[in-house]
Amino acid sequence: MKNRNFLQNSRTRSIIVWVILILIFFFLPSIIGGLSQSSKEIGYTKFYKDLTMDSIKNVVIVDKKISGKYKNGREFKTLIPYEDNNIVVEMVRYGVDVKVKSPSNFWSEVLPYLIPIVMFVFLWYFFMRSMANSQNKAFTFGKSTATQVLTPKQTFKDVAGVKEAKDELQEVVDFLKHPGKYIRLGGRIPRGVLLLGAPGTGKTLMAKAVAGEAKVPFFSIAGSNFVEMFVGVGASRVRDLFNKAKVNSPSIVFIDEIDAVGRHRGAGIGGGHDEREQTLNQLLVEMDGFETDAAVIIMAATNRPDILDPALLRPGRFDR
């Protein structure tokens, strides 16, 4: 939470700084240009005298304002104190280049600068938002990617055949429905169920059917989703997954293709300390760390039981 607040404060400060820099970038040239080209203000009497002396080269008339340039290059500006329609005729008679412009409003002055600023701010905003999303992903990198289904619709009726498997899993369903009865009587609480079978034989459907029969939340994740190239991510995701399952207990955690993370330790490329083995160690710790009243069942599926680490099959883990 503190990290997110820090990021938000940093983004706010950077937005303010960037807006100020953009405004300076766009308006500073015009300010400097205005200062460097500042015209000397003269009285109307002097202006008329200079006009009659044939000293003025050109003028621009905007309403009652006159700005122009002498023949020696100096610039000037003045105001017409009254409606003098003859002044234009006089200037033309003395060979002055006369231009008349309509008064410009505020938006016509600001819009040429405002449009590029708005475009730049929009582009910068989308860029910063994408950066923020990347940072948020970095903070959630160790979170579990398990899919949670509050109550699966599947039941044993949706699973064809395999009557013996259904009968064995009925005890798991009963425990999830009435965990207090098992704890009170001191019965053997089921913890882990391993579903074996070739691909496409309905192992995932069977796990969902157990959750559907018991009407409990169902957390599903593939074993390969635990393992990443960054050390510690897999173990962190295991902890996060089991914490979610405990909060929503009674519940079922289903790990598909558990052989991706649960194969024999010491057989990996990185030896005994690679990321996969750290993830497996954390999985074993979480299964052993269940409290007696934690109504969470771990179900897993594999078509390669021969490569599983023996520690997974010990009593209290995947022993069914």
C-alpha positions as CSV (number, residue, x, y, z in Angstrom):
1,M,0.0,0.0,0.0
2,K,2.8,2.4,0.9
3,N,4.5,1.5,-2.4
4,R,1.4,2.4,-4.4
5,N,0.9,5.7,-2.5
6,F,4.6,6.5,-3.2
7,L,4.1,5.8,-6.9
8,Q,0.9,7.9,-7.0
9,N,2.7,10.8,-5.3
10,S,5.7,10.5,-7.6
11,R,3.4,10.5,-10.6
12,T,1.5,13.6,-9.3
13,R,4.8,15.5,-8.8
14,S,6.1,14.4,-12.2
15,I,2.9,15.5,-13.9
16,I,3.2,19.0,-12.3
17,V,6.9,19.3,-13.3
18,W,6.2,18.2,-16.9
19,V,3.3,20.6,-17.3
20,I,5.4,23.5,-16.1
21,L,8.2,22.5,-18.4
22,I,5.8,22.2,-21.4
23,L,4.4,25.6,-20.7
24,I,7.9,27.1,-20.5
25,F,8.9,25.3,-23.7
26,F,6.0,26.7,-25.7
27,F,5.6,30.2,-24.2
28,L,9.2,31.2,-23.5
29,P,10.1,31.8,-27.2
30,S,7.2,34.1,-27.6
31,I,8.0,36.0,-24.4
32,I,11.6,36.4,-25.4
33,G,10.6,37.4,-28.9
34,G,8.2,39.9,-27.5
35,L,10.9,41.4,-25.3
36,S,13.5,41.5,-28.0
37,Q,11.1,43.1,-30.5
38,S,9.5,45.5,-28.0
39,S,8.4,48.7,-29.8
40,K,8.9,52.2,-28.4
41,E,5.6,53.9,-27.6
42,I,5.3,57.4,-29.0
43,G,2.6,60.1,-28.8
44,Y,0.2,60.6,-31.6
45,T,1.6,64.1,-32.3
46,K,5.1,62.8,-32.8
47,F,3.7,60.0,-35.0
48,Y,1.9,62.6,-37.2
49,K,5.1,64.7,-37.3
50,D,7.2,61.8,-38.3
51,L,4.7,60.9,-41.0
52,T,4.8,64.3,-42.5
53,M,8.6,64.1,-42.4
54,D,8.4,61.0,-44.5
55,S,10.2,58.9,-41.9
56,I,7.8,56.0,-41.6
57,K,8.2,52.9,-43.8
58,N,5.1,50.7,-42.9
59,V,2.4,50.4,-40.3
60,V,-0.2,47.9,-39.1
61,I,-3.5,49.2,-37.8
62,V,-5.6,47.1,-35.4
63,D,-8.6,49.0,-34.2
64,K,-7.2,52.3,-32.7
65,K,-3.7,50.8,-32.3
66,I,-0.9,51.6,-34.8
67,S,2.4,49.8,-34.8
68,G,5.0,50.3,-37.4
69,K,8.6,50.7,-38.4
70,Y,10.7,53.7,-39.3
71,K,12.8,53.8,-42.4
72,N,15.9,53.6,-40.2
73,G,14.6,50.2,-38.8
74,R,13.4,51.3,-35.4
75,E,9.9,50.2,-34.4
76,F,7.2,52.2,-32.7
77,K,3.6,52.0,-31.6
78,T,0.9,54.6,-30.8
79,L,-2.8,55.1,-30.3
80,I,-5.2,57.1,-32.5
81,P,-7.0,59.3,-29.9
82,Y,-10.1,59.8,-32.0
83,E,-11.8,58.6,-35.2
84,D,-9.5,60.0,-37.8
85,N,-10.5,58.5,-41.1
86,N,-8.1,60.7,-43.0
87,I,-5.0,59.3,-41.4
88,V,-5.0,56.3,-43.6
89,V,-5.2,58.6,-46.7
90,E,-2.4,60.7,-45.3
91,M,-0.2,57.6,-44.8
92,V,-0.8,56.3,-48.3
93,R,0.0,59.8,-49.7
94,Y,3.4,59.6,-48.0
95,G,4.1,56.2,-49.4
96,V,3.7,54.2,-46.2
97,D,2.8,50.5,-46.6
98,V,-0.5,50.3,-44.7
99,K,-2.0,47.0,-43.4
100,V,-5.3,46.9,-41.5
101,K,-6.1,43.9,-39.3
102,S,-9.2,43.0,-37.4
103,P,-8.8,42.8,-33.6
104,S,-7.8,39.3,-32.5
105,N,-9.6,37.6,-29.6
106,F,-8.0,35.6,-26.7
107,W,-8.5,32.2,-28.3
108,S,-7.0,33.1,-31.6
109,E,-3.9,34.1,-29.7
110,V,-3.7,31.1,-27.4
111,L,-5.0,28.3,-29.6
112,P,-1.9,27.9,-31.8
113,Y,0.1,27.2,-28.5
114,L,-2.7,25.3,-26.8
115,I,-3.2,22.6,-29.4
116,P,0.3,21.1,-29.4
117,I,0.4,21.3,-25.6
118,V,-2.9,19.3,-25.3
119,M,-1.6,16.7,-27.8
120,F,1.7,16.4,-25.9
121,V,-0.1,16.1,-22.5
122,F,-2.4,13.3,-23.9
123,L,0.5,11.4,-25.3
124,W,2.5,11.8,-22.1
125,Y,-0.5,10.7,-20.0
126,F,-0.9,7.4,-22.0
127,F,2.8,6.8,-21.7
128,M,2.7,7.3,-17.9
129,R,-0.3,5.1,-17.5
130,S,1.4,2.3,-19.4
131,M,4.4,2.8,-17.1
132,A,2.2,2.7,-14.0
133,N,0.6,-0.6,-15.3
134,S,4.0,-2.1,-15.7
135,Q,4.9,-1.1,-12.1
136,N,1.7,-2.5,-10.7
137,K,2.4,-5.8,-12.5
138,A,5.8,-5.8,-10.9
139,F,4.2,-5.5,-7.5
140,T,1.7,-8.3,-8.2
141,F,4.2,-10.6,-9.9
142,G,4.4,-12.9,-6.9
143,K,0.6,-13.2,-6.6
144,S,-1.2,-16.4,-7.5
145,T,-2.7,-16.6,-11.0
146,A,-5.2,-19.2,-9.9
147,T,-8.7,-19.1,-11.4
148,Q,-11.4,-19.0,-8.7
149,V,-14.8,-20.4,-9.2
150,L,-17.1,-19.6,-6.3
151,T,-19.3,-22.7,-6.8
152,P,-18.8,-24.9,-9.8
153,K,-21.9,-26.1,-11.6
154,Q,-20.6,-29.5,-12.3
155,T,-21.6,-32.5,-10.1
156,F,-20.9,-36.2,-10.1
157,K,-23.9,-36.6,-12.6
158,D,-21.8,-34.8,-15.2
159,V,-19.0,-37.3,-14.9
160,A,-19.6,-40.5,-16.8
161,G,-18.5,-43.8,-15.3
162,V,-15.7,-44.1,-12.7
163,K,-18.1,-45.2,-10.0
164,E,-15.2,-46.3,-7.7
165,A,-13.5,-42.9,-7.9
166,K,-16.8,-41.2,-7.1
167,D,-17.4,-43.4,-4.1
168,E,-13.9,-42.6,-2.7
169,L,-14.3,-38.9,-3.3
170,Q,-17.7,-38.9,-1.5
171,E,-15.8,-38.8,1.8
172,V,-14.1,-35.7,0.7
173,V,-17.4,-34.1,-0.2
174,D,-18.8,-35.1,3.1
175,F,-15.8,-33.5,4.9
176,L,-16.2,-30.3,3.0
177,K,-19.9,-30.2,3.9
178,H,-19.5,-31.1,7.5
179,P,-15.9,-30.4,8.6
180,G,-16.9,-29.8,12.2
181,K,-18.2,-33.4,12.5
182,Y,-14.8,-34.9,11.5
183,I,-12.9,-32.6,13.8
184,R,-15.2,-33.3,16.8
185,L,-15.0,-37.0,16.4
186,G,-11.3,-37.0,15.8
187,G,-11.6,-38.7,12.4
188,R,-8.9,-38.8,9.8
189,I,-9.1,-35.6,7.9
190,P,-8.4,-35.9,4.1
191,R,-5.8,-33.5,2.9
192,G,-4.6,-34.3,-0.6
193,V,-6.2,-36.3,-3.5
194,L,-4.2,-37.2,-6.5
195,L,-6.1,-37.9,-9.7
196,L,-4.3,-40.2,-12.2
197,G,-5.1,-40.8,-15.8
198,A,-4.2,-40.1,-19.4
199,P,-4.9,-36.7,-20.9
200,G,-8.5,-36.1,-21.7
201,T,-10.0,-38.6,-19.2
202,G,-11.8,-36.0,-17.1
203,K,-9.5,-35.4,-14.2
204,T,-10.3,-31.6,-14.1
205,L,-14.0,-32.3,-14.5
206,M,-13.9,-34.7,-11.6
207,A,-12.2,-32.1,-9.4
208,K,-14.8,-29.5,-10.3
209,A,-17.6,-32.1,-9.6
210,V,-16.3,-32.6,-6.1
211,A,-16.4,-28.8,-5.4
212,G,-19.8,-28.7,-7.1
213,E,-21.2,-31.5,-4.9
214,A,-19.8,-29.8,-1.8
215,K,-20.8,-26.3,-2.9
216,V,-17.5,-24.8,-2.0
217,P,-15.1,-22.4,-3.8
218,F,-12.8,-24.0,-6.4
219,F,-9.3,-22.6,-7.1
220,S,-7.7,-24.0,-10.2
221,I,-4.1,-23.5,-11.5
222,A,-1.7,-25.3,-13.8
223,G,1.6,-26.5,-12.2
224,S,3.6,-24.7,-14.9
225,N,2.1,-21.4,-13.8
226,F,4.0,-21.5,-10.5
227,V,7.4,-21.6,-12.1
228,E,9.0,-18.4,-13.5
229,M,12.5,-17.4,-14.5
230,F,12.8,-15.2,-11.4
231,V,13.8,-16.9,-8.2
232,G,11.2,-16.9,-5.4
233,V,8.2,-16.1,-7.6
234,G,6.9,-19.7,-7.6
235,A,7.1,-20.0,-3.8
236,S,5.4,-16.7,-3.4
237,R,2.6,-17.7,-5.6
238,V,2.1,-21.0,-3.7
239,R,1.8,-19.0,-0.4
240,D,-0.6,-16.6,-1.9
241,L,-2.8,-19.4,-3.4
242,F,-3.0,-21.2,-0.1
243,N,-3.8,-18.0,1.8
244,K,-6.7,-17.4,-0.5
245,A,-7.9,-20.9,0.0
246,K,-7.8,-20.6,3.8
247,V,-9.7,-17.3,3.7
248,N,-12.4,-18.9,1.6
249,S,-12.5,-22.3,3.4
250,P,-14.0,-24.8,3.1
251,S,-12.6,-24.9,-0.4
252,I,-10.7,-26.9,-2.9
253,V,-7.3,-26.1,-4.5
254,F,-6.8,-28.0,-7.8
255,I,-3.3,-28.2,-9.4
256,D,-3.4,-29.5,-12.9
257,E,-0.3,-31.1,-14.3
258,I,1.4,-31.2,-10.9
259,D,4.3,-33.1,-12.4
260,A,5.5,-29.7,-13.9
261,V,6.4,-28.6,-10.4
262,G,6.4,-31.8,-8.4
263,R,8.9,-34.0,-10.1
264,H,11.9,-35.6,-8.4
265,R,14.1,-33.0,-6.7
266,G,17.6,-32.9,-7.9
267,A,16.6,-33.8,-11.5
268,G,16.4,-30.1,-12.7
269,I,18.9,-28.3,-14.8
270,G,19.8,-26.0,-11.9
271,G,20.5,-28.9,-9.5
272,G,18.9,-29.0,-6.0
273,H,18.3,-25.3,-5.7
274,D,16.5,-24.3,-8.9
275,E,13.3,-22.3,-8.9
276,R,11.1,-25.4,-9.5
277,E,12.4,-27.2,-6.4
278,Q,12.0,-24.1,-4.2
279,T,8.3,-24.0,-5.4
280,L,7.9,-27.7,-4.6
281,N,9.4,-27.2,-1.1
282,Q,7.0,-24.4,-0.4
283,L,4.1,-26.6,-1.6
284,L,5.1,-29.3,0.9
285,V,5.5,-26.8,3.7
286,E,2.0,-25.4,3.0
287,M,0.4,-28.8,3.0
288,D,2.1,-29.7,6.3
289,G,1.2,-26.4,7.8
290,F,-2.5,-26.8,7.6
291,E,-4.3,-26.4,10.9
292,T,-6.5,-29.2,12.0
293,D,-9.6,-27.1,11.5
294,A,-8.6,-25.8,8.1
295,A,-11.2,-27.2,5.7
296,V,-9.1,-27.1,2.6
297,I,-8.6,-30.0,0.2
298,I,-5.7,-30.1,-2.2
299,M,-6.5,-32.0,-5.4
300,A,-4.0,-32.5,-8.2
301,A,-3.9,-34.3,-11.6
302,T,-1.1,-35.9,-13.5
303,N,-0.5,-38.5,-16.2
304,R,3.1,-39.1,-15.0
305,P,2.9,-40.4,-11.4
306,D,6.3,-42.1,-11.9
307,I,8.2,-38.9,-11.9
308,L,6.6,-37.3,-8.9
309,D,8.8,-36.6,-5.8
310,P,8.1,-39.3,-3.1
311,A,7.6,-36.5,-0.5
312,L,4.4,-35.6,-2.2
313,L,2.9,-39.0,-1.6
314,R,3.6,-39.3,2.1
315,P,0.7,-39.5,4.6
316,G,-0.9,-36.2,5.2
317,R,-0.1,-35.0,1.6
318,F,-1.3,-36.7,-1.6
319,D,-2.1,-40.0,0.1
320,R,-5.4,-40.8,-1.8
